Amino acid sequence: MAIYIQLLTLSPEGREKALEDPESILRAQGSISVPGAQVLGIYSVLGECDFVNIVEASDNTAMARFSMELGVRAGAHITTMPAIPIGRMEEAEGQGSAKLETEAGT
């Protein structure tokens, strides 16, 4: 399973809906059933976006489907980014340099 970060920016309609009913974002998320996708956390934030989601998904297809449905139901523009644990970056770095040494014949 992969972890994804979603940045949600509410549309004017989404803001109006959230102002009238603050639980609307949670209900929108709860109403989505995409096999292989599960919300791990949602945070309201200050700054350029309104909310940040942490989502676990089986693959990019499941994540794309979840993101599309959430954007429509919540009235939000969503930017979705895969999150790679730092430990995996170090592993990949070590494997990459070993592969380069082997290919170079050293």
N, CA and C of each residue as an Amber inpcrd file, in Angstrom:
protein
   318
   0.8390000  -1.1840000   0.0000000   0.0000000   0.0000000   0.0000000
   0.8840000   1.2480000   0.0000000   0.4560000   2.2460000  -0.7250000
   1.2010000   3.5030000  -0.8230000   0.4770000   4.5920000  -0.0450000
   1.2330000   5.5790000   0.3810000   0.6790000   6.7290000   1.1040000
   0.6610000   7.9270000   0.1580000  -0.4160000   8.6850000   0.2110000
  -0.5740000   9.8780000  -0.6080000  -0.9620000  11.0550000   0.2910000
  -0.5180000  12.2400000  -0.0990000  -0.9030000  13.4820000   0.5590000
  -1.8210000  14.2160000  -0.4080000  -2.9630000  14.6660000   0.0900000
  -3.8780000  15.4470000  -0.7300000  -3.9880000  16.8560000  -0.1560000
  -3.8740000  17.8530000  -1.0200000  -4.0970000  19.2480000  -0.6440000
  -5.4370000  19.6550000  -1.2370000  -6.3820000  20.0290000  -0.3790000
  -7.7220000  20.4040000  -0.8250000  -7.9150000  21.9030000  -0.6980000
  -8.3540000  22.5290000  -1.7720000  -8.7150000  23.9400000  -1.7680000
 -10.1780000  24.0160000  -2.1770000 -11.0100000  24.4930000  -1.2750000
 -12.4410000  24.5390000  -1.5330000 -12.7780000  25.5700000  -2.6070000
 -13.7320000  25.2110000  -3.4610000 -14.2820000  26.1480000  -4.4420000
 -15.2050000  27.1060000  -3.6900000 -15.6310000  28.1930000  -4.3200000
 -16.5830000  29.0750000  -3.6410000 -17.8360000  28.3180000  -3.1580000
 -18.3230000  27.3910000  -3.9630000 -19.4850000  26.5940000  -3.5600000
 -19.1430000  25.6800000  -2.3910000 -17.9580000  25.1010000  -2.4470000
 -17.5060000  24.2250000  -1.3540000 -17.3270000  24.9930000  -0.0580000
 -16.8210000  26.2170000  -0.1440000 -16.6720000  27.0590000   1.0560000
 -18.0210000  27.3820000   1.6680000 -18.9700000  27.7150000   0.8010000
 -20.3140000  28.0300000   1.2940000 -20.9210000  26.8120000   1.9980000
 -20.7540000  25.6400000   1.3720000 -21.2770000  24.4110000   1.9650000
 -20.6110000  24.1250000   3.3100000 -19.2900000  24.3030000   3.3770000
 -18.5520000  24.0350000   4.6210000 -18.9040000  25.0510000   5.7110000
 -19.1700000  26.2900000   5.3280000 -19.5530000  27.3120000   6.2950000
 -20.9180000  26.9960000   6.8930000 -21.8490000  26.5840000   6.0490000
 -23.1980000  26.2340000   6.5150000 -23.2010000  24.9300000   7.3000000
 -22.3390000  24.0110000   6.9280000 -22.3030000  22.6780000   7.5470000
 -20.8560000  22.2070000   7.6540000 -20.1740000  22.5250000   8.7710000
 -18.7540000  22.1740000   8.9150000 -18.4430000  20.6800000   8.7860000
 -19.4050000  19.8230000   9.0210000 -19.1800000  18.3770000   8.9090000
 -19.2890000  17.8630000   7.4710000 -19.5970000  18.7510000   6.5290000
 -19.8290000  18.3140000   5.1460000 -18.5990000  17.6490000   4.5340000
 -17.4040000  18.1110000   4.8710000 -16.1750000  17.5060000   4.3260000
 -16.0360000  16.0720000   4.8410000 -16.2670000  15.8850000   6.1320000
 -16.1710000  14.5370000   6.7070000 -17.2190000  13.6090000   6.1050000
 -18.4280000  14.1120000   5.9140000 -19.4700000  13.2800000   5.3120000
 -19.1310000  12.9450000   3.8610000 -18.5790000  13.9130000   3.1410000
 -18.1960000  13.6600000   1.7450000 -17.1730000  12.5330000   1.6940000
 -16.1740000  12.6020000   2.5770000 -15.1670000  11.5370000   2.6010000
 -15.7810000  10.2040000   2.9890000 -16.6540000  10.2310000   3.9970000
 -17.2700000   8.9930000   4.4730000 -18.1770000   8.3340000   3.4630000
 -18.7050000   9.1190000   2.5410000 -19.6340000   8.5640000   1.5520000
 -18.9230000   7.9080000   0.3740000 -17.6080000   8.0530000   0.2940000
 -16.8410000   7.4960000  -0.8220000 -16.3640000   6.0970000  -0.4630000
 -16.6460000   5.1700000  -1.3500000 -16.1960000   3.7940000  -1.1500000
 -15.4130000   3.3570000  -2.3790000 -14.1030000   3.5140000  -2.2930000
 -13.2250000   3.0840000  -3.3730000 -12.3800000   1.9340000  -2.8340000
 -12.5410000   0.7390000  -3.3960000 -11.7310000  -0.3830000  -2.9190000
 -10.2430000  -0.0510000  -3.0060000  -9.5350000  -0.3050000  -1.9150000
  -8.0990000  -0.0630000  -1.8990000  -7.6970000   1.3240000  -1.4490000
  -8.6540000   2.1880000  -1.0540000  -8.3190000   3.5430000  -0.5890000
  -8.9240000   3.7820000   0.7870000  -8.1140000   4.2960000   1.6920000
  -8.5700000   4.5570000   3.0590000  -7.9320000   5.8410000   3.5720000
  -8.7740000   6.7300000   4.1110000  -8.2780000   7.9850000   4.6750000
  -7.6780000   7.6910000   6.0490000  -6.4280000   8.1000000   6.2500000
  -5.7550000   7.9140000   7.5350000  -5.9090000   9.1420000   8.4240000
  -6.0910000  10.3190000   7.8000000  -6.2510000  11.5400000   8.5780000
  -6.6400000  12.7030000   7.7030000  -7.3490000  13.6540000   8.2990000
  -7.7070000  14.8950000   7.6050000  -7.4390000  16.0390000   8.5640000
  -6.8330000  17.0870000   8.0410000  -6.4500000  18.2300000   8.8550000
  -6.8870000  19.5170000   8.1730000  -7.4600000  20.4120000   8.9420000
  -7.7390000  21.7610000   8.4700000  -6.4580000  22.5560000   8.6790000
  -6.0570000  23.3220000   7.6670000  -4.7870000  24.0370000   7.7560000
  -4.9540000  25.4950000   7.3400000  -4.0030000  26.3020000   7.7440000
  -3.9490000  27.6920000   7.3280000  -2.9820000  27.7890000   6.1610000
  -3.2400000  28.6810000   5.2430000  -2.3280000  28.8570000   4.1240000
  -3.0480000  28.7560000   2.8040000  -2.3390000  28.3050000   1.7850000
  -2.8810000  28.2750000   0.4240000  -3.9690000  27.2340000   0.2260000
  -3.9570000  26.1600000   1.0190000  -5.0140000  25.1590000   0.8950000
  -5.8350000  25.1410000   2.1860000  -6.9960000  24.5080000   2.1210000
  -7.9180000  24.4900000   3.2590000  -7.7820000  23.2300000   4.1150000
  -7.4920000  22.1070000   3.4820000  -7.3850000  20.8320000   4.1870000
  -6.2290000  20.0190000   3.6250000  -5.6910000  19.1440000   4.4530000
  -4.6800000  18.1750000   4.0350000  -5.1840000  16.8050000   4.4480000
  -5.1910000  15.8770000   3.5090000  -5.5650000  14.4860000   3.7740000
  -4.3360000  13.6010000   3.6760000  -4.3010000  12.5810000   4.4990000
  -3.3180000  11.5100000   4.3640000  -4.1430000  10.2760000   3.9890000
  -3.8320000   9.6910000   2.8480000  -4.6190000   8.5720000   2.3320000
  -3.6970000   7.4140000   1.9940000  -4.1380000   6.2130000   2.3230000
  -3.4300000   4.9950000   1.9390000  -4.2210000   4.3660000   0.8010000
  -3.5330000   3.9970000  -0.2770000  -4.2160000   3.4030000  -1.4260000
  -3.3700000   2.2850000  -2.0170000  -4.0570000   1.3430000  -2.6100000
  -3.3750000   0.1760000  -3.1800000  -2.5890000   0.5320000  -4.4390000
  -3.0400000   1.5280000  -5.1880000  -2.3460000   1.9140000  -6.4130000
  -2.8170000   3.2850000  -6.8710000  -2.1990000   3.7920000  -7.9320000
  -2.5450000   5.1230000  -8.4490000  -3.9800000   5.1930000  -8.9570000
  -4.4740000   4.1020000  -9.5080000  -5.8350000   4.0950000 -10.0340000
  -6.8560000   4.2880000  -8.9190000  -6.6890000   3.5670000  -7.8150000
  -7.5910000   3.7200000  -6.6760000  -7.5050000   5.1360000  -6.1190000
  -6.2890000   5.6780000  -6.0500000  -6.1140000   7.0270000  -5.5190000
  -6.7510000   8.0580000  -6.4400000  -6.5950000   7.9070000  -7.7350000
  -7.1880000   8.8410000  -8.6850000  -8.7100000   8.8240000  -8.5880000
  -9.2720000   7.6450000  -8.4560000 -10.7350000   7.5260000  -8.3290000
 -11.2150000   8.2010000  -7.0450000 -10.5050000   7.9450000  -5.9360000
 -10.8660000   8.5580000  -4.6540000 -10.7750000  10.0830000  -4.7550000
  -9.7090000  10.5820000  -5.3360000  -9.4850000  12.0180000  -5.4630000
 -10.5830000  12.6690000  -6.3000000 -10.9480000  12.0470000  -7.3970000
 -11.9820000  12.5910000  -8.2650000 -13.3230000  12.6560000  -7.5330000
 -13.6860000  11.5760000  -6.8690000 -14.9640000  11.5480000  -6.1460000
 -14.9830000  12.5630000  -5.0100000 -13.8880000  12.6780000  -4.2840000
 -13.8380000  13.6350000  -3.1860000 -13.9400000  15.0680000  -3.7000000
 -13.2510000  15.3820000  -4.7680000 -13.3190000  16.7270000  -5.3350000
 -14.7310000  17.1160000  -5.7240000 -15.4520000  16.1830000  -6.3340000
 -16.8290000  16.4490000  -6.7570000 -17.7370000  16.6060000  -5.5400000
 -17.6390000  15.6920000  -4.5800000 -18.5490000  15.7000000  -3.4260000
 -18.2610000  16.8360000  -2.4470000 -17.0050000  17.2100000  -2.3090000
 -16.6380000  18.2550000  -1.3440000 -16.6170000  19.6370000  -1.9820000
 -16.6570000  19.7100000  -3.2970000 -16.5450000  20.9990000  -3.9670000
 -15.1540000  21.5730000  -3.7720000 -14.1540000  20.7950000  -4.1680000
 -12.7680000  21.2050000  -3.9210000 -11.8770000  20.8690000  -5.0980000
 -10.8390000  21.6860000  -5.2610000  -9.7440000  21.3540000  -6.1720000
  -8.7490000  20.5560000  -5.3350000  -8.2940000  19.4260000  -5.8520000
  -7.4060000  18.5560000  -5.0810000  -6.1030000  18.3310000  -5.8280000
  -5.0070000  18.5130000  -5.1130000  -3.6910000  18.1480000  -5.6060000
  -3.2660000  16.9130000  -4.8240000  -2.9440000  15.8410000  -5.5290000
  -2.5550000  14.5860000  -4.8800000  -1.0890000  14.3030000  -5.1700000
  -0.3540000  13.9830000  -4.1050000   1.0760000  13.7110000  -4.2400000
   1.4070000  12.3880000  -3.5600000   2.1740000  11.5140000  -4.2170000
   2.6350000  10.3050000  -3.5340000   3.6510000  10.6900000  -2.4620000
   3.5960000  10.0100000  -1.3310000   4.5370000  10.2660000  -0.2360000
   5.4570000   9.0590000  -0.1010000   6.7500000   9.2950000  -0.1770000
   7.7450000   8.2220000  -0.1040000   8.5100000   8.3720000   1.2030000
   8.4480000   7.3590000   2.0770000   9.1970000   7.4530000   3.3380000
  10.6870000   7.6600000   3.0730000  11.3220000   8.4680000   3.8910000
  12.7380000   8.7910000   3.7300000  13.5890000   7.5190000   3.7210000
  13.2460000   6.5420000   4.5370000  13.9980000   5.2850000   4.5720000
  14.0520000   4.6010000   3.2200000  12.9780000   4.6700000   2.4770000
  12.9620000   4.0700000   1.1370000  13.8510000   4.8400000   0.1750000
  13.9610000   6.1410000   0.3740000  14.8300000   6.9470000  -0.4830000
  16.2820000   6.5260000  -0.2790000  16.6640000   6.2930000   0.9780000
  18.0390000   5.8780000   1.2600000  18.3170000   4.5050000   0.6780000
  17.3140000   3.5910000   0.7720000  17.4820000   2.2530000   0.2000000
  17.6750000   2.3440000  -1.3030000  16.8430000   3.1370000  -1.9630000
  16.9280000   3.2760000  -3.4130000  18.2570000   3.9140000  -3.8190000
  18.7120000   4.8700000  -3.0250000  19.9880000   5.5260000  -3.3190000
  21.1250000   4.5140000  -3.2630000  21.1210000   3.6750000  -2.2390000
  22.1640000   2.6580000  -2.1070000  22.1250000   1.6460000  -3.2340000
  20.9280000   1.2390000  -3.6370000  20.7850000   0.2880000  -4.7260000
  21.2260000   0.9080000  -6.0470000  20.9000000   2.1760000  -6.2370000
  21.2670000   2.8690000  -7.4790000  22.7760000   2.9690000  -7.6450000
  23.4820000   3.3060000  -6.5570000  24.9430000   3.4560000  -6.6780000
  25.6080000   2.0950000  -6.8810000  25.0660000   1.0470000  -6.2650000
  25.6380000  -0.2900000  -6.4690000  25.4240000  -0.7200000  -7.9180000
  24.2680000  -0.3760000  -8.4570000  23.9640000  -0.7450000  -9.8500000
  24.9200000   0.0150000 -10.7930000  25.1560000   1.2740000 -10.5270000
  26.0570000   2.0440000 -11.3800000  27.4730000   1.5010000 -11.3320000
  27.9330000   1.0960000 -10.1480000  29.2810000   0.5380000 -10.0210000
  29.3950000  -0.7600000 -10.8080000  28.3270000  -1.6080000 -10.7310000
  28.3270000  -2.8720000 -11.4530000  28.3400000  -2.6320000 -12.9620000
  27.4950000  -1.6680000 -13.4000000  27.4350000  -1.3910000 -14.8270000
  28.7490000  -0.8000000 -15.3470000  29.4370000  -0.0520000 -14.4950000
  30.7000000   0.5750000 -14.9020000  31.8560000  -0.4160000 -14.8650000
  31.6080000  -1.5950000 -14.2560000  32.6300000  -2.6040000 -14.1970000
  33.6330000  -2.3900000 -13.0750000  33.2540000  -1.6430000 -12.0560000
  34.1680000  -1.4210000 -10.9270000  33.8350000  -2.3110000  -9.7780000
